[in-house]
């Protein structure tokens, strides 16, 4: 079993009991990346890609099926934030 709680506190707030869902969430066997995940640039040594903030990037590299994109679009109301991850994945072993 896994419990995932994501809160983005931005000052004083209230959480009502009817705002919380507690139950089993079935996940597909495939990667659950959405359309918000895409490759920004591919270079000979690395891949730069964007992902949603609530998923941990794979240590295996860019997940299969991630499409190419070039523009990161953010949309937030006044005094709100829109988080995202920029991930740099090397294509060859890094020198230490």
Order of alpha helices (4+ residues) and beta strands (2+ residues): beta-beta-beta-beta
